[in-house]
Amino acid sequence: MTEIKNEGLNRPKYVAFSTQKGGAGKTTITVLVASYLHYVKDCNVAIIDCDYPQYSASDLRKRDREKMLSDEYYQAMASEMFERIGKGIYPVAECKAADAITLAERMAEKEGNLDYVFFDLPGTINNTSVISLLAEMDYVFCPIIADNVVLKSSVIFTERFLKKMPGIKGCYLMWNMVDRREKSEVYDMWAKILDDLSVPVLQTQMPNLLRFRKEQGDKKKGVFRSTVFPPDKSLMKGSNVDLLVDEVLSIISK
């Protein structure tokens, strides 16, 4: 299946931010990248949430929609944005991993102009349906944090597993939740290990900031993590979201 998956000229590219260990921020990164691409970069995207049973991305969409529909401030904010960019919110759907490709195909047919479908996968790759779904990806990005257990697992996951899947065009590690107050020994040590192993790592590093968890609220302040809005411009400085999107886009748009 992986040998013929890219023959359809109109098929959107399949992208996953996936990890072998939970807690590395894959869902937040997925949402931030998808929202920035859709609302700022004029790409057409969708998210398929396969992270059973919590379905974090799907639950975020439900919270976003409920707040937007019940609050006049966010209604006006959304209306102005939709009129300005000429389109509405992107689709977010949930399903088991075994059904994800079928759902992606139906979604692409319904939407008609999808550029990218992002898959939010479980935090552990522990069954054949998740492995089969990963094999269908065009690009996989693996968030890593400065924890030796997570790093070792992620390197093994990338080197011994992802890079052996013939259908994947590229797999990359990416530093997430980087705390500048931490000592640099762990980062320096693993940078050398990754370089020696020739494991590709994105240049953009994502800082550990509270704003990455900032959703729509009653105080009518800037929104950062959202499926119906892009990150607020006033909160973008120092977040590196724009840099990450540009780097990811330079890879997946090839």
C-alpha positions as CSV (number, residue, x, y, z in Angstrom):
1,M,0.0,0.0,0.0
2,T,2.8,2.4,0.8
3,E,4.3,2.0,-2.7
4,I,1.2,3.5,-4.5
5,K,-0.2,5.8,-1.9
6,N,1.1,9.0,-3.6
7,E,-0.2,8.3,-7.1
8,G,-3.4,10.4,-6.7
9,L,-2.6,13.9,-7.9
10,N,-5.2,15.5,-5.7
11,R,-4.5,13.6,-2.5
12,P,-3.5,15.9,0.3
13,K,-0.2,15.1,2.0
14,Y,-0.4,13.2,5.3
15,V,1.6,14.6,8.2
16,A,2.0,13.5,11.8
17,F,3.7,14.9,14.9
18,S,4.2,11.6,16.5
19,T,6.1,10.3,19.6
20,Q,6.8,7.0,21.2
21,K,6.5,8.6,24.6
22,G,3.6,10.8,25.9
23,G,4.0,14.3,27.3
24,A,6.2,15.8,24.5
25,G,3.5,18.2,23.4
26,K,2.5,16.6,20.0
27,T,-1.2,17.6,20.2
28,T,-0.4,21.3,20.9
29,I,2.2,21.4,18.1
30,T,-0.3,19.7,15.7
31,V,-3.0,22.3,16.5
32,L,-0.6,25.3,16.3
33,V,0.9,24.3,13.0
34,A,-2.5,23.4,11.4
35,S,-4.1,26.6,12.6
36,Y,-1.2,28.8,11.4
37,L,-1.1,27.1,8.0
38,H,-4.9,27.4,7.6
39,Y,-5.6,30.9,8.9
40,V,-2.3,32.7,8.2
41,K,-0.6,30.8,5.3
42,D,-3.7,30.2,3.3
43,C,-3.3,26.5,3.2
44,N,-6.3,24.2,3.5
45,V,-5.8,21.6,6.3
46,A,-7.7,19.1,8.4
47,I,-6.9,17.3,11.6
48,I,-7.8,13.7,12.2
49,D,-7.6,12.8,15.9
50,C,-6.7,9.2,16.4
51,D,-5.5,9.6,20.0
52,Y,-8.0,7.2,21.5
53,P,-9.5,7.4,24.1
54,Q,-8.7,11.0,25.1
55,Y,-9.1,12.6,21.7
56,S,-7.4,15.8,22.9
57,A,-7.5,17.7,19.6
58,S,-11.2,16.9,19.0
59,D,-12.1,17.9,22.5
60,L,-10.3,21.2,22.0
61,R,-12.4,21.8,18.8
62,K,-15.5,21.2,20.8
63,R,-14.4,23.7,23.5
64,D,-13.4,26.2,20.8
65,R,-16.8,26.0,19.0
66,E,-18.8,26.2,22.2
67,K,-17.0,29.3,23.3
68,M,-17.1,30.9,19.9
69,L,-20.9,30.3,19.5
70,S,-21.8,31.4,23.0
71,D,-19.7,34.5,23.3
72,E,-20.4,37.6,21.2
73,Y,-16.8,38.8,21.5
74,Y,-15.4,35.6,19.8
75,Q,-18.3,35.5,17.3
76,A,-17.3,38.9,16.1
77,M,-13.7,38.0,16.1
78,A,-14.3,34.9,14.0
79,S,-16.7,36.6,11.6
80,E,-14.1,39.3,10.8
81,M,-11.4,36.7,10.3
82,F,-13.5,34.4,8.1
83,E,-14.5,37.4,5.9
84,R,-10.9,38.5,5.6
85,I,-9.4,35.2,4.7
86,G,-12.3,34.0,2.6
87,K,-12.9,30.7,4.4
88,G,-14.1,29.2,7.6
89,I,-12.7,26.8,10.2
90,Y,-10.9,23.7,9.1
91,P,-12.4,20.2,9.8
92,V,-11.4,18.2,12.9
93,A,-12.6,14.7,13.2
94,E,-11.9,11.8,15.5
95,C,-11.7,8.0,14.8
96,K,-9.7,4.9,15.7
97,A,-6.3,4.6,13.9
98,A,-7.6,1.7,11.8
99,D,-10.3,4.0,10.2
100,A,-8.1,7.1,9.8
101,I,-7.1,6.7,6.1
102,T,-10.7,6.0,5.0
103,L,-11.8,9.0,6.9
104,A,-9.0,11.1,5.4
105,E,-10.1,10.1,1.9
106,R,-13.7,10.9,2.5
107,M,-12.7,14.2,4.1
108,A,-10.5,15.1,1.1
109,E,-13.4,14.3,-1.3
110,K,-15.9,16.3,0.7
111,E,-13.6,19.4,1.1
112,G,-12.2,19.2,-2.4
113,N,-9.1,21.3,-1.9
114,L,-7.2,20.0,1.1
115,D,-3.4,20.5,1.0
116,Y,-2.5,18.7,4.2
117,V,-4.1,16.3,6.7
118,F,-2.5,16.2,10.1
119,F,-3.0,13.0,12.2
120,D,-2.8,13.3,16.0
121,L,-1.7,9.8,16.9
122,P,-1.6,8.0,20.3
123,G,1.4,8.7,22.6
124,T,2.5,5.1,22.3
125,I,2.9,3.0,19.2
126,N,1.6,-0.2,20.7
127,N,-0.7,-1.9,18.1
128,T,-0.7,-2.8,14.4
129,S,-3.3,-0.3,13.4
130,V,-1.2,2.6,14.6
131,I,1.9,1.2,12.9
132,S,-0.1,0.7,9.7
133,L,-1.3,4.3,9.9
134,L,2.2,5.7,10.4
135,A,3.3,3.8,7.3
136,E,0.8,5.9,5.3
137,M,2.3,9.2,6.4
138,D,4.3,11.4,4.0
139,Y,6.1,13.2,6.7
140,V,6.6,12.5,10.4
141,F,7.9,15.0,13.0
142,C,8.8,13.6,16.4
143,P,8.8,16.2,19.3
144,I,11.6,15.6,21.8
145,I,12.2,17.1,25.2
146,A,15.3,17.2,27.4
147,D,14.7,13.9,29.2
148,N,17.1,11.0,28.6
149,V,14.2,8.4,28.6
150,V,12.2,10.3,26.1
151,L,15.2,11.1,23.9
152,K,16.5,7.5,23.8
153,S,13.0,6.2,23.0
154,S,12.5,8.9,20.3
155,V,15.9,8.1,18.6
156,I,15.1,4.4,18.5
157,F,11.6,5.1,17.2
158,T,13.0,7.3,14.4
159,E,16.2,5.3,13.6
160,R,14.9,1.8,13.8
161,F,11.3,2.2,12.9
162,L,10.3,5.4,10.9
163,K,13.3,5.4,8.7
164,K,12.6,1.9,7.6
165,M,9.2,2.7,6.3
166,P,9.5,3.0,2.5
167,G,6.5,5.3,2.0
168,I,7.6,8.0,4.4
169,K,9.4,10.8,2.5
170,G,11.0,12.3,5.6
171,C,11.1,12.0,9.4
172,Y,12.6,14.6,11.7
173,L,13.1,15.1,15.4
174,M,12.2,18.6,16.8
175,W,13.1,20.1,20.2
176,N,10.0,21.1,22.1
177,M,9.5,22.6,25.6
178,V,13.0,24.0,25.6
179,D,13.7,25.7,28.9
180,R,16.6,28.2,28.6
181,R,17.1,28.0,32.4
182,E,18.2,24.4,32.2
183,K,21.8,23.4,31.8
184,S,22.9,22.9,28.3
185,E,24.7,19.6,28.9
186,V,21.8,17.4,27.9
187,Y,21.1,19.4,24.8
188,D,24.8,19.4,23.8
189,M,25.3,15.7,24.5
190,W,22.2,14.7,22.5
191,A,23.0,17.1,19.6
192,K,26.3,15.3,19.2
193,I,24.7,11.9,19.4
194,L,22.0,12.8,16.8
195,D,24.6,14.3,14.5
196,D,26.7,11.1,14.8
197,L,23.7,9.0,14.0
198,S,22.7,11.3,11.1
199,V,19.2,11.7,12.5
200,P,17.7,14.9,11.0
201,V,16.6,17.5,13.5
202,L,14.6,20.7,12.8
203,Q,16.6,23.9,13.3
204,T,13.6,25.5,15.0
205,Q,13.4,24.9,18.8
206,M,10.1,25.4,20.6
207,P,10.4,27.1,24.0
208,N,8.5,26.1,27.1
209,L,6.0,28.9,27.6
210,L,2.7,29.1,29.4
211,R,1.1,30.7,26.5
212,F,1.1,27.4,24.6
213,R,-1.8,26.3,26.8
214,K,-3.7,29.6,26.5
215,E,-7.2,28.9,25.0
216,Q,-10.3,31.0,24.6
217,G,-11.5,32.4,28.0
218,D,-13.9,34.7,29.7
219,K,-11.3,37.5,30.0
220,K,-11.3,38.2,26.3
221,K,-7.6,38.2,26.0
222,G,-5.4,36.9,23.2
223,V,-5.9,33.2,22.2
224,F,-2.9,31.1,21.4
225,R,-3.9,27.4,21.3
226,S,-7.0,27.1,19.2
227,T,-8.5,25.3,16.3
228,V,-10.7,28.2,15.2
229,F,-8.2,31.0,15.5
230,P,-4.5,31.4,14.7
231,P,-2.1,32.3,17.6
232,D,-2.7,35.9,18.6
233,K,-0.1,38.3,17.0
234,S,0.5,39.9,20.4
235,L,1.6,36.6,21.8
236,M,3.7,35.4,18.9
237,K,7.0,37.0,19.8
238,G,9.4,34.5,21.2
239,S,7.1,31.6,20.6
240,N,8.9,30.4,17.4
241,V,5.6,29.2,16.0
242,D,6.0,31.2,12.7
243,L,9.6,29.8,12.4
244,L,8.4,26.3,13.0
245,V,5.6,26.6,10.4
246,D,8.0,28.0,7.8
247,E,10.5,25.2,8.3
248,V,7.8,22.5,8.3
249,L,6.2,24.0,5.2
250,S,9.5,24.1,3.4
251,I,9.7,20.3,3.9
252,I,6.1,19.1,3.4
253,S,5.4,21.4,0.4
254,K,8.1,19.7,-1.8
